[in-house]
């Protein structure tokens, strides 16, 4: 009787696609359009088989069949793309509590963001990274930097050297360069980072300048920091000055993480009420919303005249377009969570801003997928829909190459092989919103 009962349970598990003990779960996206990112465009009528946490097979639906017992997902009329990366994200302060932290991780995943490069970290974030990697928490794969290196935290070269050594010993993934560093301290940080094999990325301190940062091997420059000033500002910039800094960026192989949408919030003309009314704002704590309103109110009170701000934004878009045209590497980032830049949801606003700067849908999608894998030297690991890749996937109800707004029209998300159908995503989002109401 025990044997018969076990056989019945095993058969039932196979029918529902639930793996038996010791068996890897198998998921099949059947007859789906695939945007592979290994080449431009989409492949129609494909079937993608996922075993465990890896893509096992990709091919025409007429040739690739879902294995017996697989969880099958109807892909007809839908599209599958690699999960996105947020290349300038932030993790909640450890004092915020586990619920807030877990909610932020989910907001990323809910929008198909399956990799986050943090840009300011603390020791507890290393354990957060490890817990996600072990599968104890649902979240994107995390890259954790140490505390920011600033003029205050590293006032002298000796302090800067010691901080780099301490961050390397602690196990942080990279260094965050911030404002206020003297050139001598910056150079010491750079020399120490190179000696220890650590990447350094972030802002361009005024005393350092863009050209010296590029010559020093800074891995990425965030926010197009100091670029507008370097080309002469919105009033004096010339084609020649833009071409010169673009050529230097390409030669250095430095990556640009533009965060255009956030700067449009900083310097744009949207009134505070409309920003606060953005639908995604309901997914962050009330205290964050109040703080954002206070910060932006103060910024607007001290802002330059509107015409000057808009000219600066136009110059940022012009520089980004020139970088893209010249083939300089660009990676996708939004600086979330930050003033009305809500984790995960912010990627859709950034895509619109990059499109307004003249980048194509293919280029924008590439900057958040395949290009990021290139940055990390992990093109065989993630960033495309291909055999052997980590199963980080976004299932969409429309083709994002035809309309980038389709990136928000989810049918579901797969993160590290775990499938989250859209109804489950919406239910969790509603619980988060209710907790912060």
N, C-alpha and C positions, 0 to 999 in steps of 0.2 A: 504493500500500500504506500509506503514511504517512497519507493522507487517510482511508482506511477505518479504520485503527486509531484515529485521533483521534475519528472519528464513533462508534465502538464505546465508547470511554471516556466520551465525553459522554453517550451514552445510558445507560450504567451509572450515572454520577453522578446523572442525573435520577431514575432508579429508586430510588436509595437516599436521595434528598433532600439529597445533598451539593451545594452550589451550584457551578456552573461559574465559572471566573475572571470577576470583574467583576459577578457576580450576588449579590444579597442572599439570605442563607438565609431560608427560609420554614418556619414551624412552625405546625401547626394542632392546637389542642385541640378534639376533636370530641365533640359531645353531652355537654358538661360542665355541671354546675351552677356558676353564677357569682355570687359575692358582690361586687357592683360597688363598694360603699362610696359611690357617688354617691346611693344611696337605701338605705333599710333593707331587710333581707331578702335572699333569694336568687332568681335567675332560673334556672329549670330548662331543660335541653335546649338549651344554647347552643353555638355554635362560635366560637372565638376564633382569629383569624389574626394571627400575628406575622411581620413582615417586618423583617429586620435586628434592630435594637434597639428597635423600636416596635410597639405594637399597631396593626394596620392595619384590622381589622374585628371587630365583635362583633354577633352576631345569632342568631336561632333556627336550630337545626341543620337544620330543614326548608328553610331558605332560603339559608344560607351554606354553600358547599361548599369543601373544601380544594383549593387550586390544584394543578395537576399538578406533581409533583416535590417537594411539600412533605413534610417530616417530620410524620407524623400521630401524635398521642397520643390514645389511647382515653380519653375522659372519662366514660364511662358509670358512674354510681354515685359519681363523684368530684366534687370542688369546686375551683374556682380563685378565689384571693383575691389582693389586692395583696401584694407583699413588705412585711415589717415594717420599722419603724425602731427602732433602739435610741437613745434620746435622751439617755442618760447612759452612754456607753461610754468605755473607755480603750484606748489602743494600747500594746503592749509597749514597754518601754524600748529605745531603739535598740541598746543594748549587749547585748540578749538574743539577737541574731543573727537572720539572715534566716529560718531554719527555724521558730523560735518565732513570729515575726511572721506568716509565711505561714500557719502552722497556726491562729493566732487568727483571722485573716481568714476562713479556711475554716470555722471553727466557727460564725461568724456566718452565713455563706451557707448552710451545711448546714441551719440551722434557719429558713431563709427570711428572715433579716435582711439586707436589701439596701441599707439606709442606716444609717450610724452617725454621730451627733453626738458627737465626742470632747469630754471635759471636762477634759483636761489634756494639753497637747501640747508638742512640742519641734521645733526646726528640721527634723530629719530626717523628721518625720512629714509635712511639706509635700511632700517628694519621694515619700513612700509614697502620699499622696493622688494625686499626678500619675501615678504608675505604674499605679495601679488605673484611673484615668480613661483612660489610654492603652491599657488592655487587656493590659499586661505582667504584671500580677498578678491572680489571681482574688480578688475581694473585694467588699464592699459599697462604695457611694459614701460617701466620708468628708468630714466637716466638722471642720476641725482648729482647736482653740483654741491660744492661746499658753500659756506657763507660768502657773501659778496666781498670782494677785495676793493675797498674804497679808500679815499683819502683819510677817513677817520679810522678805519680798521687796520690800515697799513700805512701809517704816517711816515715810515722810514724804510729804506731798502732792507735793512736787517729784519724788521718786523714782517715785511712782505715775504722775504725768503723763508722765515720761520713758519709763516702761515701756509705757504705752499707745501712745505715739508709735512706739516701736521695734517693738512687735508689729504695729502697722498697717503699718509700712514693710516688715516681713518677709513680709507676706501672709497672716497668720493670719485665720481666718474670724470669730472672736469672742473675747471676753475671759472668763476664768473668775474669778469672785469667790470668795474663800475667807475663812476665819476670820481674826480678829485685826486687821482693818483698823480704823483710827480713823475716826470719822465724817467728819472733815475730809479725810482721804486718800481715803475712799470718794467723797465729793462731788467731789473733784478728778478722780478716775478717771472718774466719770460725766460730768462736764463735758467732759473730753477725748474720751471715747468718742463723745459726741454730736457734738462738733465734727468728728470724723473719720469719722462714719458707721459706727461699730462697735457691734454688739450686745454687751451684757454680761449674764451669767447665772451662776447658781451658788448659793452659800450666802448666808446673811444674817448678817453679823458682829454680834456681841452689841451693839457700840457703835452700830450702825446701826438695828437693829430692823426688823420686818416692814413696819410702816406707812411708814417712811421709804424703804425699798427699793421698795415699790410706788409711792409718790409720785415716786420718782426714775426710774421707767421700766425697772426691771430686767426683762429679757425673760422669764426663767423663774426659779423658785425650786425648788431641788432638795431632795429628801428631806423636804418639808414643814418645812424647816429653820426653827426658832424659832416655828412655829405653835402647838405645844402650850404652850410657855411664854407666848406672847402671849394665849392664851385663859384662862390661869390655872392650867394644869397639870391632870392627870387628877382631882385632888381638888376643885378650885375652879372649873372651867370651867362656864359657864352657856350656855343656848341663845342668850342675847343676845350674849355675848362671841364665840361662834362665828359668829353671823349677821353681826356687825360686821366681822370680819376677812374673811369670805367675800365680803361686799358690796364691801369695799375691793379685794379681789383681782379680782373681776369688773369693777369700774369701771376699774381700771388696765389690764385686758386682759393681766395677767401669767399666764404658763403655769405649771402645777404638774407637776413630774415626781416622783411620789411614792416610787418605789423601796421599796415596802412590804415585799417579800420579804426584802430585805437587812436591813432593820431587825428583822424577825422573827428573823433569824439572830443579829444583834447582841444582841437583848434577850429572845429567846424561851427555850424550855426544852429544845430538842433537844440531846441529848448530843453531845459532840464525835465520838464513834465513829460515830454514825449520819450526821452531816454528812460525815465523811471517806469514808463508804461510799456516798455518792450515786453512781449509775452514771456520771454525766457527768464526775466528778472525774478519771477515768482519762485524760481528754483534755488535761490540763494537766501541766506539768513537775513532777517530784518536789519540786524546790526550792520551787515555789509552794505545794504542799500542806503542806510542813513549816512554811513561813512562816505560812500561814493557821492552822495548828494552834497555833502559838506565840502569834500575835496574839489569837486568840479565847480561849485559855487565860488570858491576862493580863486580857482584858476581863471574863471571867466572874469572875475572882478579885476584881476591883474593882467588880463590878456592884451595883446596888441590889437590895433584896429582890425575890423573884420576883413577889409580888403587885403591887408598884409597877411593875415592868417590864411586866407583862401589862396593867395599867390604862393605861399610856402607849401601848401598841400599840393597845388598843381606842379610845383617844382619837384616834389617828392615822387609824384607819379611819373614825371618826365624822366627822372634819373632811373627809376626802376625799369621803365620800358627800355631805356638805353642799355642797362645791364643785361636784360633778357635778350635783346637783339644781338648783343655782342657775345652771347653764350656764357656769361658769368653764371656760376651756380647759384640758384635761388632756392631757399627752403621755406616752407610754410610755417607761419607762427602768428599768434594773436595776443600774447601777453596776458592770457586769462589765468585766474580770475583777477580782473582789474576793472577800472571804471566802466561799468556796464558791458564789459567783455566777459560773458558768462561761459564757463568751461564747456567745450563741445559745441554749443550753439554759436559761439563766436566764429567758427570756421566758415559758416555760411555768409556772414557779413564780410569777412576778409576776402572770400572769393569774389564777391561783388565788387569790392574795392580794387582788387587786382585786375579784374576784367575792365573796369573803368580806366585803368592805367594802360590798357591796350594788350594785355596778355590773353592768349587764346585759352579756351577751356582745356584743351589737351595740356598746355604748358602749366596751367594752374593745378590741375589734378596731378601732374607729374611732380610738381614742387612739394606736394604733400605725401607722396608715395615713393616712387622709384628714386627720386633725387635724395630723399632722406636716407634710404638704404645705402646710396653711394656715399653720403656724408660719413656714415658709420662703417663703411667698408663691409657691408653686410648684404650685398645684392643677392646672395644665394639664400638668405635667411628670410627676408620679408620685402615688401614693397611692390610685389607683382602677383598676378594670379598664374602660378606655374607650379609644376610638380616639384615637390620638396620644400616649398615655401611654408612658413608658418601659416596656419589657417586663421588669419585675421582678415575678415571680409565684410563688406557692406553690401547688402542686398537692397536694390532700389526699384521703385515702381516706374521709373522713367530713365531715359538715357541722359546722363549728365553732360555728355559731349554736345548734345543738342541744346541743353538748357541747364546751366549749373544749379539752378534752383531745385533740380531733381535730386541733388545730394541730400536734401532735407525730406524727401518723400521715401521714407524707409519702408521696406518690407521686413527687415530684421537685420541683426548684426551678429557676426560670429567673432568671438575673441578667443584666441588660443584654442580653437576647436570647440568652444562652447557656443551653442546656438541660442540666441535671444530673439524670439519672434516679436514683431511690433506690438501686439496686444500686451505682452509681458513688459515691454519697455514702457509703454504708456501707463500701465498700472503702477509701476515703480515711480515714474515721474509724478503721478498724481499723489502718491504717498509723500514724496518729498515736498511738493507744493503745500500739501495740507499741514505738514509739520512746521512750515515757516509762515503759515498764513497769519 
